Amino acid sequence: MFSKMKKRFWYDWILVAIRTLWLVIIASAGFVDPSLTVVSLWVVLSLAFVVYLVPLIILYRKEDWYLTIEVTVTGFFYLYLAYAAPGLLWSFVLLVITIGLTSSRRTYVWTGILSGIVFPVLNGWITDRLPYESIVSRSLGFAIGFAFNILIQSHKQARIIQEQKLLLEQHIKRIEELTLMEERSRLSHELNDTIGHTLTSLIVGVESLRSSVPDAQIERIDSLVGIAQHSLVDIRKHLHQLCHTPLNHSLSESLRQLTEDFMKSTGITVKFRVIGTETLVMQKINICLYRCLQESLTNAVRHGKASVISAQLHFNSQQLRLQIEDNGIGMEEIQFRFGLNRMKERLELFHGTVSVHSESGEGTFVICNIPLQTEPVQDAIRLLIVDDQMIITDSLKQIFDQHADFNVVGTAGDGREALEHCDRSQPDIVLMDIRMQGMGGIEALLEMKQRWPDMKVVFMTTFKDSLQAATALERGAEGYMLKSIHPREMKEALKLIYNGGTWIDQSVATRVFEEMKRQREQLEKIGSSQVNYPYGLTKREMEILEHLSSGLRYKSIAAKLFLSEGTIRNYCSILYSKLGVNNREEAIEMARMKNIV
């Protein structure tokens, strides 16, 4: 009971104060003038103490029952006083004030009638007196209590509005910070793409002149190349500072800082704890969980009216889990509206899930899971680097040679040379430029997927070309990244791809999906003009549905159709949507029931 009392405010103690005053008056009046009571004073005081204590216990344990118990116990006690102590009946007005103080717009009619009219009439009948004076005094007391209750409710509403305003200001401030952060990050990447490419091209161009200049000028060539390389390093350092935000720290530090800022802004208690040994994750995952925690904190206060929130970040070998629990009002029915849907969409980009558990009056429990596909592999990832600029292949080889998780089995200058290397060394991943002299990247990709279906191909390029990226992914590539990507993020992306994932640079992802959608729509139009498949399915979707019905998994279907596993998943999502089902099993069952395959 004490823990619940601590959450109450000053006006909640007025009820206790009035009741205590009433008990003191009963006791003192009885001792000062014993003639006021007909029966033993101790009997009256014992019953008065019961009337004082029982409604308070009910109020703090079963608040919904309070008014019924209060009116019943108080009313019958005063019917008893009409016989045992008629001289103390006047103090009934104090308890009538408390009844008015705790009445609501739904209950004031029956509580007012009972305490202001019914019980005074019964008391008058028992004492053989006219009840008019009692009715007036009790009704006035009830009106005073109810009026004060209205003032208290207005004060509570004002306090809630103030808290909502504070929360909204904090939310807007955080949105502004994140918007500024994303814009600065976008600007830094744009500058890195353009200036970095220019300086890289300059270095390659100057290096190409080395064989055609006199020996006396070689030192000057070295000087120019050194200046350009130092400039490239300095520019990258300044651009890194430009996009420096709290999210450049570790995930746990970023989330801890968010909870501390939230507590300072709202006054809500947030307990943050990290369980397990923290592992390095990609910046995109950091941002995803940062946004999920931010959304959960906002929902807990805005909708859940929580006063205490607990957040836990769990690291283990299989997954990354963020748990947020609050002591708010909870929900009878969980609805995935805009906020929860955005969390779900963000997590699904990394094959993650969000689950929400809540009951009315029991708070809300949110769990965000992301599988850790970047854990160290048992054997080093065998990597082949393909680019027609030797400075890039050498630079990347030097980066990967510093990490035991990667083994660079070779470098190649074009697609033809890459195929020869693949035949000899069988790499796990081919990291290849798209535009090269001789055989290009797309042509080499088709050959690789035909000869080695399980080999993963990742394209890297200087230019943001959504059409080119969409074509590469449709032909079976597992990844598409810019050369300006940070080496740490490139390594984590390659580990993700090695473990079965797909990676697309965020700066072109939206345009790539739009381009792939446009290409599919064109193919659907062509296909629909030739053959009409049920439910608006395309020929490719029918192929995939047939393979699913045959029991093949996504990876096996991808190998058969020379596509990436990510592309097959995209096709299946559209397929499930057209069939109106939620998963593979339902799609197979429907296909067999409707004789689609």
Backbone hydrogen bonds, N-H to C=O, Kabsch-Sander energy under -0.5 kcal/mol:
donor,donor_aa,acceptor,acceptor_aa,energy
5,M,1,M,-2.0
6,K,2,F,-1.8
7,K,4,K,-0.9
8,R,5,M,-1.9
12,D,9,F,-1.5
13,W,9,F,-0.7
13,W,10,W,-1.0
14,I,11,Y,-0.5
15,L,11,Y,-0.5
16,V,12,D,-0.6
17,A,13,W,-2.4
18,I,14,I,-2.7
19,R,15,L,-2.1
20,T,16,V,-2.5
21,L,17,A,-2.5
22,W,18,I,-2.2
23,L,19,R,-2.2
24,V,20,T,-2.3
25,I,21,L,-2.3
26,I,22,W,-2.3
27,A,23,L,-2.4
28,S,24,V,-3.0
29,A,25,I,-2.6
30,G,26,I,-1.9
31,F,27,A,-2.0
32,V,28,S,-2.8
33,D,29,A,-2.3
36,L,33,D,-2.1
37,T,34,P,-1.5
38,V,84,A,-4.5
39,V,84,A,-0.8
44,V,40,S,-1.6
45,L,41,L,-2.7
46,S,42,W,-2.3
47,L,43,V,-2.2
48,A,44,V,-2.4
49,F,45,L,-2.4
50,V,46,S,-1.9
51,V,47,L,-2.4
52,Y,48,A,-2.1
53,L,49,F,-2.5
54,V,50,V,-2.5
56,L,52,Y,-0.6
57,I,53,L,-2.2
58,I,54,V,-2.3
59,L,55,P,-2.4
60,Y,56,L,-1.7
61,R,57,I,-0.9
61,R,58,I,-0.6
62,K,58,I,-2.7
65,W,62,K,-1.7
66,Y,62,K,-0.5
66,Y,63,E,-1.1
69,I,65,W,-2.2
70,E,66,Y,-3.3
71,V,67,L,-2.8
72,T,68,T,-2.1
73,V,69,I,-3.0
74,T,70,E,-2.5
75,G,71,V,-2.2
76,F,72,T,-2.3
77,F,73,V,-2.0
78,Y,74,T,-2.0
79,L,75,G,-1.6
80,Y,76,F,-1.9
81,L,77,F,-2.2
82,A,78,Y,-1.7
83,Y,79,L,-0.6
83,Y,80,Y,-1.1
84,A,80,Y,-2.9
85,A,81,L,-2.4
87,G,36,L,-0.9
88,L,85,A,-1.9
89,L,86,P,-1.3
91,S,88,L,-1.3
92,F,89,L,-1.8
93,V,90,W,-1.5
94,L,91,S,-1.4
95,L,91,S,-0.8
96,V,92,F,-1.9
97,I,93,V,-1.8
98,T,94,L,-1.6
99,I,95,L,-2.0
100,G,96,V,-2.4
101,L,97,I,-2.4
102,T,98,T,-1.4
103,S,99,I,-0.7
103,S,100,G,-0.5
107,T,104,S,-0.7
108,Y,104,S,-2.2
111,T,107,T,-2.1
112,G,108,Y,-2.1
113,I,109,V,-2.2
114,L,110,W,-2.2
115,S,111,T,-2.5
116,G,112,G,-2.4
117,I,113,I,-1.8
118,V,113,I,-2.5
119,F,114,L,-2.7
121,V,117,I,-2.2
122,L,118,V,-2.3
123,N,119,F,-2.6
124,G,120,P,-2.4
125,W,121,V,-2.1
126,I,122,L,-2.3
127,T,123,N,-2.6
128,D,124,G,-0.7
129,R,124,G,-2.7
135,I,131,P,-2.9
136,V,132,Y,-2.4
137,S,133,E,-2.6
138,R,134,S,-2.8
139,S,135,I,-2.4
140,L,136,V,-2.4
141,G,137,S,-2.4
142,F,138,R,-2.5
143,A,139,S,-2.3
144,I,140,L,-2.5
145,G,141,G,-2.3
146,F,142,F,-2.7
147,A,143,A,-2.5
148,F,144,I,-2.3
149,N,145,G,-1.9
150,I,146,F,-1.9
151,L,147,A,-1.8
152,I,148,F,-2.2
153,Q,149,N,-2.5
154,S,150,I,-2.1
155,H,151,L,-2.1
156,K,152,I,-2.5
157,Q,153,Q,-2.5
158,A,154,S,-2.2
159,R,155,H,-2.2
160,I,156,K,-2.6
161,I,157,Q,-2.7
162,Q,158,A,-2.1
163,E,159,R,-2.3
164,Q,160,I,-2.8
165,K,161,I,-2.4
166,L,162,Q,-2.4
167,L,163,E,-2.6
168,L,164,Q,-2.8
169,E,165,K,-2.5
170,Q,166,L,-2.2
171,H,167,L,-2.6
172,I,168,L,-2.8
173,K,169,E,-2.4
174,R,170,Q,-2.3
175,I,171,H,-2.4
176,E,172,I,-2.5
177,E,173,K,-2.3
178,L,174,R,-2.7
179,T,175,I,-2.8
180,L,176,E,-2.6
181,M,177,E,-2.6
182,E,178,L,-2.8
183,E,179,T,-2.4
184,R,180,L,-2.6
185,S,181,M,-2.5
186,R,182,E,-2.8
187,L,183,E,-2.8
188,S,184,R,-2.7
189,H,185,S,-2.3
190,E,186,R,-2.5
191,L,187,L,-2.6
192,N,188,S,-2.3
193,D,189,H,-2.7
194,T,190,E,-2.4
195,I,191,L,-2.5
196,G,191,L,-0.7
196,G,192,N,-1.3
197,H,193,D,-1.8
198,T,194,T,-2.3
199,L,195,I,-2.8
200,T,196,G,-2.4
201,S,197,H,-2.8
202,L,198,T,-2.3
203,I,199,L,-2.7
204,V,200,T,-2.6
205,G,201,S,-2.8
206,V,202,L,-2.7
207,E,203,I,-2.5
208,S,204,V,-1.8
209,L,205,G,-0.7
209,L,206,V,-0.9
210,R,207,E,-1.2
212,S,209,L,-1.3
213,V,209,L,-0.5
213,V,210,R,-0.9
217,Q,214,P,-1.7
218,I,215,D,-1.2
221,I,217,Q,-2.2
222,D,218,I,-2.7
223,S,219,E,-2.0
224,L,220,R,-2.6
225,V,221,I,-2.5
226,G,222,D,-2.4
227,I,223,S,-2.5
228,A,224,L,-2.3
229,Q,225,V,-2.5
230,H,226,G,-2.6
231,S,227,I,-2.4
232,L,228,A,-2.2
233,V,229,Q,-2.1
234,D,230,H,-2.5
235,I,231,S,-2.6
236,R,232,L,-2.2
237,K,233,V,-2.0
238,H,234,D,-2.4
239,L,235,I,-2.7
240,H,236,R,-2.1
241,Q,237,K,-1.8
242,L,238,H,-2.0
243,C,239,L,-1.7
244,H,241,Q,-1.2
248,N,245,T,-2.5
249,H,246,P,-1.6
254,S,250,S,-2.3
255,L,251,L,-2.4
256,R,252,S,-2.4
257,Q,253,E,-2.3
258,L,254,S,-1.9
259,T,255,L,-2.2
260,E,256,R,-2.2
261,D,257,Q,-2.5
262,F,258,L,-2.3
263,M,259,T,-2.3
264,K,260,E,-2.2
265,S,261,D,-2.0
266,T,262,F,-2.3
267,G,263,M,-2.4
269,T,307,S,-1.6
271,K,309,I,-2.9
272,F,270,V,-0.6
273,R,311,A,-1.9
275,I,313,L,-3.0
278,E,276,G,-0.5
285,I,282,M,-0.5
286,N,282,M,-1.9
287,I,283,Q,-2.4
288,C,284,K,-2.2
289,L,285,I,-2.5
290,Y,286,N,-2.1
291,R,287,I,-2.5
292,C,288,C,-2.1
293,L,289,L,-2.5
294,Q,290,Y,-2.2
295,E,291,R,-2.6
296,S,292,C,-2.3
297,L,293,L,-2.6
298,T,294,Q,-2.1
299,N,295,E,-2.5
300,A,296,S,-2.4
301,V,297,L,-1.5
302,R,298,T,-2.9
303,H,299,N,-2.0
304,G,299,N,-1.9
305,K,301,V,-0.7
306,A,300,A,-2.3
309,I,269,T,-2.9
310,S,325,E,-3.4
311,A,271,K,-3.5
312,Q,323,Q,-2.7
313,L,273,R,-2.6
314,H,312,Q,-0.6
314,H,321,R,-3.5
315,F,275,I,-2.7
316,N,319,Q,-1.4
320,L,370,I,-3.2
321,R,314,H,-2.3
322,L,368,C,-2.8
323,Q,312,Q,-2.9
323,Q,321,R,-0.5
324,I,366,V,-2.7
325,E,310,S,-3.1
326,D,364,T,-2.0
327,N,308,V,-1.4
329,I,304,G,-2.7
337,R,335,Q,-1.7
341,N,337,R,-3.0
342,R,338,F,-2.4
343,M,339,G,-1.9
344,K,340,L,-2.6
345,E,341,N,-2.7
346,R,342,R,-2.4
347,L,343,M,-2.4
348,E,344,K,-2.2
349,L,345,E,-0.9
349,L,346,R,-0.6
350,F,347,L,-1.6
351,H,348,E,-1.7
352,G,347,L,-3.1
353,T,369,N,-1.9
355,S,367,I,-2.3
357,H,365,F,-2.8
359,E,363,G,-1.1
361,G,329,I,-4.4
362,E,359,E,-2.3
363,G,328,G,-0.7
365,F,357,H,-2.8
366,V,324,I,-3.1
367,I,355,S,-2.7
368,C,322,L,-2.9
369,N,353,T,-2.7
369,N,367,I,-0.5
370,I,320,L,-2.5
372,L,318,Q,-2.1
373,Q,371,P,-1.4
375,E,372,L,-0.6
381,I,405,D,-3.4
383,L,381,I,-0.6
383,L,407,N,-2.6
384,L,429,I,-2.2
385,I,410,G,-2.0
386,V,431,L,-3.0
387,D,412,A,-2.5
390,M,388,D,-0.7
392,I,389,Q,-1.1
393,T,389,Q,-1.7
394,D,390,M,-2.9
395,S,391,I,-1.6
396,L,392,I,-2.7
397,K,393,T,-2.4
398,Q,394,D,-2.3
399,I,395,S,-1.8
400,F,396,L,-2.6
401,D,397,K,-2.2
402,Q,398,Q,-0.5
402,Q,399,I,-0.9
403,H,400,F,-1.7
406,F,403,H,-1.5
407,N,381,I,-3.0
409,V,383,L,-2.1
409,V,407,N,-0.8
410,G,383,L,-0.9
412,A,385,I,-2.3
415,G,439,M,-2.4
418,A,414,D,-1.9
419,L,415,G,-2.2
420,E,416,R,-1.5
421,H,417,E,-2.0
422,C,418,A,-2.6
423,D,419,L,-2.0
424,R,420,E,-1.5
425,S,421,H,-3.4
426,Q,422,C,-1.7
428,D,382,R,-1.5
429,I,382,R,-2.2
430,V,456,K,-2.7
431,L,384,L,-3.0
431,L,429,I,-0.6
432,M,430,V,-0.8
432,M,458,V,-2.9
433,D,386,V,-2.0
434,I,460,M,-0.7
436,M,434,I,-0.8
441,G,434,I,-2.9
444,A,440,G,-1.8
445,L,441,G,-2.5
446,L,442,I,-2.1
447,E,443,E,-1.5
448,M,444,A,-2.6
449,K,445,L,-2.8
450,Q,446,L,-1.4
451,R,447,E,-2.1
452,W,448,M,-3.8
455,M,452,W,-1.5
456,K,428,D,-2.1
458,V,430,V,-3.1
459,F,479,G,-2.4
460,M,432,M,-2.3
461,T,481,M,-1.7
465,D,463,F,-1.1
466,S,464,K,-0.6
469,A,465,D,-2.5
470,A,466,S,-2.8
471,T,467,L,-2.3
472,A,468,Q,-2.2
473,L,469,A,-2.4
474,E,470,A,-2.5
475,R,471,T,-1.8
476,G,473,L,-1.0
477,A,472,A,-2.4
478,E,457,V,-2.5
479,G,457,V,-1.0
480,Y,503,W,-2.1
481,M,459,F,-2.7
483,K,461,T,-2.2
485,I,482,L,-1.7
490,M,486,H,-2.4
491,K,487,P,-2.3
492,E,488,R,-2.0
493,A,489,E,-2.4
494,L,490,M,-2.3
495,K,491,K,-2.0
496,L,492,E,-2.1
497,I,493,A,-2.4
498,Y,494,L,-2.4
499,N,495,K,-1.6
500,G,497,I,-1.9
501,G,496,L,-2.4
503,W,478,E,-1.8
505,D,480,Y,-2.1
508,V,505,D,-1.7
509,A,505,D,-1.1
510,T,506,Q,-0.6
512,V,508,V,-2.5
513,F,509,A,-2.5
514,E,510,T,-2.0
515,E,511,R,-2.3
516,M,512,V,-2.8
517,K,513,F,-2.4
518,R,514,E,-2.4
519,Q,515,E,-2.5
520,R,516,M,-2.4
521,E,517,K,-2.5
522,Q,518,R,-2.1
523,L,519,Q,-2.4
524,E,520,R,-2.8
525,K,521,E,-2.1
526,I,522,Q,-2.3
527,G,523,L,-3.2
528,S,524,E,-3.0
529,S,525,K,-1.3
530,Q,526,I,-0.6
530,Q,527,G,-1.0
531,V,527,G,-3.0
533,Y,531,V,-0.8
533,Y,537,L,-0.5
536,G,533,Y,-1.1
537,L,534,P,-1.7
542,M,538,T,-2.3
543,E,539,K,-2.2
544,I,540,R,-2.3
545,L,541,E,-2.5
546,E,542,M,-2.3
547,H,543,E,-2.1
548,L,544,I,-2.5
549,S,545,L,-2.4
550,S,546,E,-1.2
551,G,548,L,-1.7
552,L,547,H,-2.1
557,I,553,R,-2.4
558,A,554,Y,-2.6
559,A,555,K,-1.9
560,K,556,S,-2.0
561,L,557,I,-2.3
562,F,558,A,-0.7
563,L,558,A,-2.5
564,S,473,L,-0.7
568,I,564,S,-1.9
569,R,565,E,-2.1
570,N,566,G,-1.9
571,Y,567,T,-2.4
572,C,568,I,-2.5
573,S,569,R,-2.1
574,I,570,N,-1.8
575,L,571,Y,-2.5
576,Y,572,C,-3.0
577,S,573,S,-1.8
578,K,574,I,-2.2
579,L,575,L,-2.0
580,G,576,Y,-1.1
581,V,576,Y,-2.3
587,A,583,N,-1.9
588,I,584,R,-2.6
589,E,585,E,-2.4
590,M,586,E,-2.3
591,A,587,A,-2.5
592,R,588,I,-1.9
593,M,589,E,-2.2
594,K,590,M,-2.8
596,I,591,A,-2.4
597,V,591,A,-0.9
